[in-house]
Amino acid sequence: MVSCAFHGDRLRLARVALGLTLEQLGMRVSATRQYLNQLEQGIKAPTEEMRDALADALGVGRHFFGLPMDVGIRPEQCHFRKQRTTPLTIVSQVLARGTLLDGFVSRLDRELNLPDVSFPDIPVSTLNEVEDVADAARAHWQLGTGPVSSMMRVVENAGAVVSFFGGVSERVDALSIDAVRPMIIRSDAKPAACRLRFDLAHEAGHLIMHRGVQTGDKETEDQANRFASAFLLPRPSFVHEFPRSRFLDWAEIFKLKLRWKVSAAAILRRAYDLRMISADQYRTGHIHLSKTGQKRQERYDDIIAGEVPELLPSALSALEAAYPGSVGRLVDESGLEREMFGRVSGLELPEAEVSDANVTPFRSYV
């Protein structure tokens, strides 16, 4: 049944998710800023024609505005890479899109047996404690001390949904949202595989160490970086394998890169943090990478296979294969149209019929 109610908070949520100002939305629906502000404040209710116009302009169903306004994603739940320098408009837009994605995922959670959320909660107060947290996380997920074959599968097996927000998160690089079903969001730009793996580990660190903590400052970012480094390059193995010599052995460093799928720059940082190289060697190493044009793209970046999200695409395919039309129904129940769903999920809606051959084996969802 279509609700006749109109919640101004829902109007603001959709507007902010698209990054529109009141003036910009007003131009789309031929309304004044003052009028739209009154709608968002609940002072006025729109006509049926205006309701339809707003729905069309925002990429939502007209019933979207009548859905109950769940508690949105709060700032302390959202871990931005550069929170202090991120414009407030970008922060608000990401929070809005995260709220919309969370609304869809929560409905999907009721339909499928998604992996249990299993991020341990281990707060830290000093950088020195982070090494132990990384070791504890590996033990919790039974990963041993060898290379992580897929960081994407680590976080997805731990219950996180990984997605891409096009046109938003380039300004913040990567972020995580500590919701009931955690979300890790990255730019839709295609980063080097090593960079993506480090970003995923960084965000996992936030979800483990900084629950309920406002992050984005130097201290919490240093902690998350140290976690990613220690998690991807565990101390016992790294100390054994890193080449010790008077001069940096680049051939051996790049062998480590290929084995552990961690950038040479991150390997240098790990060696420096563990006091296996001096400050001069660390600086010399970065100068070498810069002079050889490897600051943005390193040697072997092109041959290390990239990692792509599996959990959400596989879940949608499995649900659609079992019950054709179910994904579209969930999207509709969320009040989203196809384009808006793509914006908040980074995915296209599957076709009505999907063969079993197209479902990537990941885990039993139904």
PyMOL commands that set and color helices and strands:
alter all, ss='L'
color gray80, all
select helices_A, chain A and resi 8-17+22-29+33-40+48-58+62-66+75-77+83-85+88-111+127-140+151-157+169-171+193-209+218-232+235-241+250-260+264-273+279-291+311-322+326-333+338-345+356-358
alter helices_A, ss='H'
color red, helices_A
select strands_A, chain A and resi 78-80+161-165+174-177+183-187
alter strands_A, ss='S'
color yellow, strands_A
deselect
rebuild
show_as cartoon
